[in-house]
Amino acid sequence: MSRTITIDPVTRIEGHASITIRLDEAGGVADARFHVTEFRGFEAFCTGRSIWEMPGITARICGICPISHSIAAARAGDAILGVDIPPAAAQLRRIANLASLIQSHALSFFHLCAADLLLGMDHDPARRNLWGILESRPDVARGGIRLRQIGQRIVSLVAGQSVHPSWAVPGGVREPLNPDHRRLIVELLPDGFGIVRSALDLLDEIYGRHAGEIGICGDFPSLFSGLVGEEGSLDHYDGMLRFTDSAGNLVEEIPPDHYDLAIGERSEPWSYMKFPFYRNHAERDGGGMFRVGPLARLNVCERAGTPEA
């Protein structure tokens, strides 16, 4: 007898979602869907608005990663105006973006993922959360909280506030970095480096314990996409948009402003989230599906560019 499993809501994610899994009569998975249940509508919000408003509006797409959306809008404004922004402004944008990346990854790893990895995926769901980590590994929980605090503090020192800043604008940024703020940022870095190194040691420990689960999680062939800088280096702000296959072969590399020539979007009635696809593989198995994010960034780049990375 076929049946449907519904998980609603999905917890420990950045947003609101549900999952439905339809089983066939033999108990196999016939269909699985991830539903983004929160209405977005930002394309409609932005229609007819001035480019000067766009960084502040798009920052509201997410309370965790507003910097990325804000800077993307500011860079689109740069292109519309046809300007090359001052080098100092570009560097400040990069600093704010990397600091935002730190706090976002700290949230994802320590607060959302670590409970499964440290406590076990069959641990009591009521305790498989940050509170459970605080009880069993307070050093890990406090390190994660501190690392996110460092990232948010740096964003605030550079951009004026940590959530939804309107600091990046077409043509540059609203204000330079205060020398006192620069000193405070430098003082925060050693503590952050120490926590990150401890997290990497923790990952080594976790990988050995959960090799089986990790081996089947996301282990399937796909395209990967991400930005690469000079000589194929890892870049989070500028560069070329690169696509590679699961064997690491280059599929395509284009300027970011030509993204719509490579990436299409479709909508489904069961989710507010759009479904991007790689146009040249739309008719193949997988429908042109490609992956983005930390794994994809590392898979498409040739080097990270810093000694420790």
C-alpha positions, 0 to 999 in steps of 0.5 A: 500500500502506498503512503505519504510521509510529511515532515512539517515544519523542517527545523534547523534551517534558515527559513520555512519549509516542509518535505513530502515523501511518497512511497510506492506499494513496495515501500520504495520512494516514488517521489520526494519534494522539498517545499519552501512555504514562505512567500517571497515576492522580491522580484515584484517588490523591486519592480520600478524602484530606484537603483539606490534603494536596491541594496537596502531592499535586497538585504531583506531577502535574508536575515542571515546573509543580507550582506551577500544580497546587498552587495550583489545589488550594489554591483548590479548598480555599478554595472548600470552606472558603468563605473569602476568603484574605488579600490578601497571600496571594493576591499571593504565590500570584500571584508564585509562579505567574508565576515558575513560568510564567517557568521553564516557558516558558524551558524550553519555548522555549530548551531544547525548541523553539529547536533546531528554530528556530535550527538548522533543522528538517532539521538533524542530529537528533543535534545538534538539541538544547541542546548544538547551540545551545550550540555555535552560539549559546552566548549564547542557550543560556546566556540560557535557562539563566539565565532558567529559573534566575531563575524557579526561584530566585524560586519557591524564595524565595517557596514554600520550594522550587522543585519540588513545594512544599506552600506554598499551602494552603486558606486562604492560604499557609504562611508570608509572604515574608521581607524578605531574600528580597524583596530578592533577588527584586527584584535578579533582575528586571533580568537576567530582563527583559533576557533576555526582551527578547533572546528577543523580538528573537530571535523576530522574527529566527526568524519571518522565517526560518521564515515558511512552517513557522510559517504551517502549524503550528497554523493551523486554526480552533478554539475558544480558552479561558483566564482573563480578569480585569477588563475582559477582561485577561490573567490567570493566577490568577483571573477568568472562564473565557472561550471564543472562536472562531477569529474572536475572537467571544465564545462563553461566559464562566463562573465557573471553578467551573462549568467542568464545565458547559462542559467534558466529558472522554472517555477513549480506549483508546490514551492515558492522557491524557483528551480534554476537549471543549467540551460545546456544540460536541460534535456539531460538526466537531472534536467540541468541540475547544478550545485552551489555553496561551499562544496561547489566553490571548492570543486570549481576552484584550482587553489584557495590563495592563502597558505592556511586555506 
